[in-house]
Amino acid sequence: MDFPTFLAQCLNAVQYGLLLFLVASGLTLIFGIMGVINLAHGSFYMIGAYLAWALSTLFGGHFLLQLLAGMALAALLGFVLEWVFFSYLYQRDHLQQVLMTYALILVAEEVRSIVAGNEVHGVQVPGWLSGSIELGLMSYPVYNLFACAACLLVALGLYLVVNRTRLGMMIRAGASNRDMVRSLGVNVTMLYRIVFAAGVALAALAGMIAAPMSSVYPGMGGGILIICFVVVVIGGIGSISGALLASLLVGLVDTFGKVFFSQLSGLSVYLLMALILVWRPQGLVSKGY
Amino acid sequence: MTRTSHTLPPPPALRAWALPSALPLLALAALLAAPLALTPYLSDLVQKIVIFSVFALSLGLLVGTAGLVSLGHAAFFGIGAYVTALASSDTGPGSIAVLLPLAMLGAGAYALFVGALSLRTKGVYFIMVTLAFAQMAYFIFHDTHFAGGSDGMFLAYRPALAISGVTLVDLELPLHRYYLAAGALGATYALLAALQRSRFGHALAGIRANEQRMRAAGFNTYAYKLAAFVLAAMLAGLAGFLMASKDGAVNPELLSWHESGALLMMIILGGLGSLRGAVLGTCVFILLKEALSSEAIFGALAGRWQLTLGLTMIAFVALMPKGLAGLHTQWQQRRKENQHEH
C-alpha cells in the first residue's frame, strides 16, 4: 500500500468512525441516563436514510435545509415514541426492554416496507458537494470530507451542550444519579423525552449523511446497531468521550481490516472487542457501571 | 380423616405436584401419538415446535434459572446445524453417534470462548456482548465460502444410526426424524428438571437472586455461570442438529440475531424460570407466527406478519409482564387481594 492510499484509507476510517459516533452517542446517552437498552436505535438510522431519500426530491438542492428538516422530523418521532412506548419501560428489567424494542424493529421494518418498498434506492450527492478534491498527494471525494466535517461539528456541539449548558448539567447529573436529580426538582420526565428525541435525531442525521455514500436499503439498521453495541461496550456505557474514542478505534480497525484481510474483515471489529473485554471489561472510559 | 385435614391446606409440595406435573406426561403422550393422526404439514409444524422447544429450554436455563440474558443464543443453534452439515459425508449417511455429539461439542466449544469473555461483564453489557459475538459467528458463515456463504449448504444424506450393518434410525424417514426430535425434547426436559433440583441448579438460582452473597458463601460464581453457559449452548447445538436433519439444509439465517430475539420472546411468553413455560411459550409463539402469516386467516395482512407480530409483542410486554404461565398466579393473587378486602 503506497502512502496516498494509506492516507485515503485513514480518512475513510475517520469518516466511518465519526458516523458511528453519531449513532453510538445517542445509544450510550439513552442507556446512561434512562437505563434503557434500545435495540430499535438502528431503525432510527434507517429511518434517517429513508428520510434523506424521500426529502431529496422535496428540497431539491437545499441539502443543509433538508438535513435540518429531517432532524426535526426525527426528533419529533423520538419525542412521541418515548411518550407512547418507552416511558413505562424504565421500571421494568432489561429483558422486557429488549422485547419491546425488538418488537419495535419488526414494526419499523414492516412500515418501511409498506411506505418505501423493498428496493435499494440510491440518493444523489448534492451538486455542490459532488466531485473530488486534490489533497496534495491524492484526490478525495468532497462529500466524504463534508461528512467528516458535519460529524465533527455535531460532536463538538454535543460536547458543548453536555459540558457547558444547564441542560447538559442535568444530563450529566442524571447519568450519575437519577434519583437525586429527581428529588432536586428537575422534571425528569421531560429530560428523558428530550434526551431520547436528541438520540433519535442524531441517529437519523447519521443515516441522512450516510445515505448518498451507502445507498438506502432494507435492514440497513441491523448492521449498524450491532457495530454500535460494540462501540458502546468498548467505550464504556454512558460515556460520550468513550463513545468517540471507541468509534474512531472501530472505524480504523474495520477499514484496515478490510484492506488487509478482505475475507474475514467482518471479524476484525469483534476480535477488537474480545481483546478489550480481556483487558478492561468495563470499557475504555468507565464510569463504574 | 382427622379434623386437621380440614383446617390445614395441603402441603405445598403435594399441591404443586397434583395437576401441573401430570401435564408434561399428557403432553408427551399426545406428542408421541401426533404423527399417526396429523397431515404431513401439521406433523412438520409440530416437529418444528418440538425442536424449538429444546432450543427454548436451553435458553431458559440461562435466562430463567441463572438470570443471564443472552441475546446471542442462535449462534450455538446455527453452529450445531452447520457442524452437522459440514461433518456429513457426500457419499453416504453420516452416523448420528458421531454427528450428534460433534454438533453439541462444536456449539459448546464456541460457548466456552464466548462465555469466558462475556461473563466478565454483567447486565446490559452481557446482552450486547453476547449479541456481538453471535454476529461474529454469523459473519464467519455468511462472508466466507467454506460453508456455502450466504446460500448455506445442503446435506447430501441425512444422518442415520446403524449398528453392525443394521440401520436402526434413518433420518431420511419423516417418522424417524419426528421421534428422534420428540425423544430429544423428553431427554432435555428431564435433564433440566433434574438439574433444577440439583446443587448446581440451586447454586444458579442463588446467583440469579444475589451473586455477591453466593460469592461470599464460597461459590466460584464465574465457573458456575460458565458451566451453565456451555451446557445451554450444547443443548442449543442439539436443537441445531435436529434442525439440520429436519430441513436437510443449513443457512446463515439460523444464526441471525432475529432468531435469538424470537427465542427470547418464546421463553418470556411462557413465563421465565419454568420448563413448562418455555415449551408453552414456544408452542404459542410458533403457532401465532404461523397464524399471522397465513392468508387463510389474515388475508392481505398475512404478508405483513412482522407488523402484526411486533404489535402483538408490544401489547404482550405491556399487559403480561409475567408471561402466560404467570397469568394463573397473577389471577390468583388478584382473587386473594379481593378476598382480603372483604
Boltz contact constraints between the chains, C-beta under 6 A:
constraints:
  - contact:
      token1: [A, 37]
      token2: [B, 124]
      max_distance: 6.0
  - contact:
      token1: [A, 94]
      token2: [B, 69]
      max_distance: 6.0
  - contact:
      token1: [A, 94]
      token2: [B, 124]
      max_distance: 6.0
  - contact:
      token1: [A, 95]
      token2: [B, 69]
      max_distance: 6.0
  - contact:
      token1: [A, 96]
      token2: [B, 317]
      max_distance: 6.0
  - contact:
      token1: [A, 99]
      token2: [B, 317]
      max_distance: 6.0
  - contact:
      token1: [A, 100]
      token2: [B, 317]
      max_distance: 6.0
  - contact:
      token1: [A, 102]
      token2: [B, 261]
      max_distance: 6.0
  - contact:
      token1: [A, 103]
      token2: [B, 310]
      max_distance: 6.0
  - contact:
      token1: [A, 103]
      token2: [B, 313]
      max_distance: 6.0
  - contact:
      token1: [A, 103]
      token2: [B, 314]
      max_distance: 6.0
  - contact:
      token1: [A, 106]
      token2: [B, 306]
      max_distance: 6.0
  - contact:
      token1: [A, 106]
      token2: [B, 309]
      max_distance: 6.0
  - contact:
      token1: [A, 106]
      token2: [B, 310]
      max_distance: 6.0
  - contact:
      token1: [A, 107]
      token2: [B, 307]
      max_distance: 6.0
  - contact:
      token1: [A, 107]
      token2: [B, 310]
      max_distance: 6.0
  - contact:
      token1: [A, 109]
      token2: [B, 306]
      max_distance: 6.0
  - contact:
      token1: [A, 110]
      token2: [B, 304]
      max_distance: 6.0
  - contact:
      token1: [A, 110]
      token2: [B, 306]
      max_distance: 6.0
  - contact:
      token1: [A, 110]
      token2: [B, 307]
      max_distance: 6.0
  - contact:
      token1: [A, 226]
      token2: [B, 132]
      max_distance: 6.0
  - contact:
      token1: [A, 226]
      token2: [B, 135]
      max_distance: 6.0
  - contact:
      token1: [A, 229]
      token2: [B, 128]
      max_distance: 6.0
  - contact:
      token1: [A, 229]
      token2: [B, 132]
      max_distance: 6.0
  - contact:
      token1: [A, 230]
      token2: [B, 132]
      max_distance: 6.0
  - contact:
      token1: [A, 233]
      token2: [B, 128]
      max_distance: 6.0
  - contact:
      token1: [A, 233]
      token2: [B, 129]
      max_distance: 6.0
  - contact:
      token1: [A, 263]
      token2: [B, 144]
      max_distance: 6.0
  - contact:
      token1: [A, 266]
      token2: [B, 139]
      max_distance: 6.0
  - contact:
      token1: [A, 266]
      token2: [B, 143]
      max_distance: 6.0
  - contact:
      token1: [A, 267]
      token2: [B, 136]
      max_distance: 6.0
  - contact:
      token1: [A, 270]
      token2: [B, 132]
      max_distance: 6.0
  - contact:
      token1: [A, 270]
      token2: [B, 136]
      max_distance: 6.0
  - contact:
      token1: [A, 273]
      token2: [B, 132]
      max_distance: 6.0
  - contact:
      token1: [A, 274]
      token2: [B, 117]
      max_distance: 6.0
  - contact:
      token1: [A, 277]
      token2: [B, 117]
      max_distance: 6.0
  - contact:
      token1: [A, 277]
      token2: [B, 120]
      max_distance: 6.0
  - contact:
      token1: [A, 281]
      token2: [B, 120]
      max_distance: 6.0
  - contact:
      token1: [A, 281]
      token2: [B, 121]
      max_distance: 6.0
